[in-house]
Amino acid sequence: LAKEVKTMEAFLRSKKNPFVFLFGGGPKLKDKLSFLLNAVRNQMTEGDVLAVGSGPAAALEAGDETAQKFKAIIDEAREKGIKVMLPTDYVQGEIDGNPARVDIGPETAQAYAREIRRAGKVLWNGPMGIYENEAVGKPGAAGTIAVAKAVHKATRRGAFTFLGGGDTRDAVRALMNLPLFRWLPNLFRWRR
């Protein structure tokens, strides 16, 4: 735990800019909003980037209380001069037999990769799509793979990158199968 805290503190103290926050995942959005709000209010500044994955983007359309809170955070970020990027295209698939957006599309993945390439530091919390679909031959992982490759390249060129959350860890482990990161119990940071 001490190592986790030390790494996160170093990340938060880092003055490398711009800061790109990759905000993905899906069903746990409600639990992650306070984390996002804290980042917007206390860590991000004008010129930083908030890139939203397919799960949180879909939640915006729900119109429920969680969607309203998320929208308010996005509005606050925009007012602060943070560039908010929502998916412009999606990969279509199925969830429980119903048509659904299962991943960010290739145009969105390229746009996010461009921002990641210019980042001084990157915080990635949550896959961009339903990466688990890849294991059963269904779409849902291409966006997460594209983002993982861009984060790896950014790290190699000197960006401070921090990947948080078990889903992010599991996605990178399952899809990339690369020994490029050092594990911490729930958080990890790419090696350089």
Residue pairs with C-beta under 8 A, 6 or more apart in sequence:
1 185
3 184
4 184
4 185
4 186
4 187
7 162
7 184
7 187
7 189
8 162
8 187
10 160
11 121
11 123
11 160
11 162
11 189
12 43
14 120
14 121
14 160
16 119
16 120
16 121
16 159
16 160
17 45
17 47
17 48
17 120
17 121
18 47
18 48
18 49
18 115
18 118
18 119
18 120
19 43
19 44
19 45
19 48
19 49
19 119
19 120
19 121
19 122
19 123
20 48
20 49
20 51
20 115
20 116
20 119
20 121
20 122
20 123
21 36
21 39
21 44
21 48
21 49
21 50
21 51
21 122
21 123
21 125
22 51
22 53
22 112
22 116
22 122
22 123
22 124
22 125
22 126
22 128
22 147
22 151
23 32
23 36
23 50
23 51
23 52
23 53
23 56
23 125
23 126
24 52
24 53
24 54
24 55
24 56
24 124
24 125
24 126
24 127
24 128
24 129
24 144
24 168
25 32
25 53
25 55
25 56
25 125
25 126
25 127
25 165
25 167
25 168
26 53
26 54
26 55
26 56
26 58
26 59
26 126
26 130
27 55
28 126
29 55
29 56
29 59
29 66
29 70
30 66
32 125
32 126
33 66
33 69
33 70
33 73
35 125
36 50
36 70
36 73
37 73
37 76
39 123
40 50
40 73
40 76
40 77
40 80
40 82
41 76
44 50
44 77
44 80
44 82
45 80
45 81
45 82
46 80
46 81
46 82
47 81
47 82
47 83
48 82
48 83
49 82
49 83
49 84
49 85
49 115
49 119
50 74
50 77
50 82
50 83
50 84
50 85
51 85
51 112
51 115
52 74
52 84
52 85
52 86
52 87
53 87
53 104
53 126
53 127
53 128
53 129
53 143
54 87
54 90
54 91
54 101
54 102
54 103
54 104
54 128
54 129
54 143
55 126
55 129
55 130
56 70
56 126
57 86
57 87
57 101
58 100
58 101
59 66
59 67
59 70
60 67
60 70
60 71
60 74
60 86
61 67
74 84
77 84
78 84
83 115
85 108
85 111
85 112
85 115
87 101
87 104
87 105
87 108
88 105
88 107
88 108
88 111
89 104
89 105
89 106
89 107
89 108
90 101
90 102
90 103
90 104
90 105
90 108
91 101
91 102
91 103
91 104
91 105
91 129
91 139
91 140
91 142
91 143
92 99
92 100
92 101
92 102
92 139
93 99
93 100
93 101
93 102
93 103
93 130
93 133
93 138
93 139
93 140
94 100
94 102
94 138
95 102
95 130
102 129
102 130
102 133
102 138
102 139
102 140
103 128
103 129
103 130
103 139
103 140
103 141
103 142
103 143
103 144
104 112
104 128
104 129
104 143
105 143
106 142
106 146
108 143
109 128
109 142
109 143
109 146
109 147
110 146
112 128
112 143
112 146
112 147
112 150
113 146
113 147
113 149
113 150
116 122
116 147
116 150
116 151
116 153
116 154
116 159
117 150
117 153
117 154
119 154
119 159
120 159
120 160
121 159
121 160
121 161
121 162
122 151
122 154
122 155
122 159
122 160
122 161
122 162
123 161
123 162
123 164
124 147
124 151
124 161
124 162
124 163
124 164
124 168
125 163
125 164
125 165
125 168
126 165
126 167
126 168
127 144
127 167
127 168
127 171
128 143
128 144
128 146
128 147
129 140
129 141
129 142
129 143
129 144
130 140
130 141
131 140
131 141
131 144
131 170
131 171
131 174
131 175
132 140
132 174
133 139
133 140
133 141
134 140
134 141
134 174
134 175
135 174
141 171
141 175
144 171
144 175
145 175
145 176
148 171
148 172
148 175
148 176
149 176
151 161
151 163
151 190
152 176
152 178
152 180
152 190
154 161
155 161
155 180
155 190
155 191
155 192
156 192
158 192
161 189
161 190
162 187
162 189
163 169
163 172
163 181
163 187
163 188
163 189
163 190
164 186
164 187
165 186
165 187
166 186
169 183
169 186
169 187
169 188
172 178
172 181
180 190
180 191
181 188
181 189
181 190
181 191
182 188
182 189
182 191
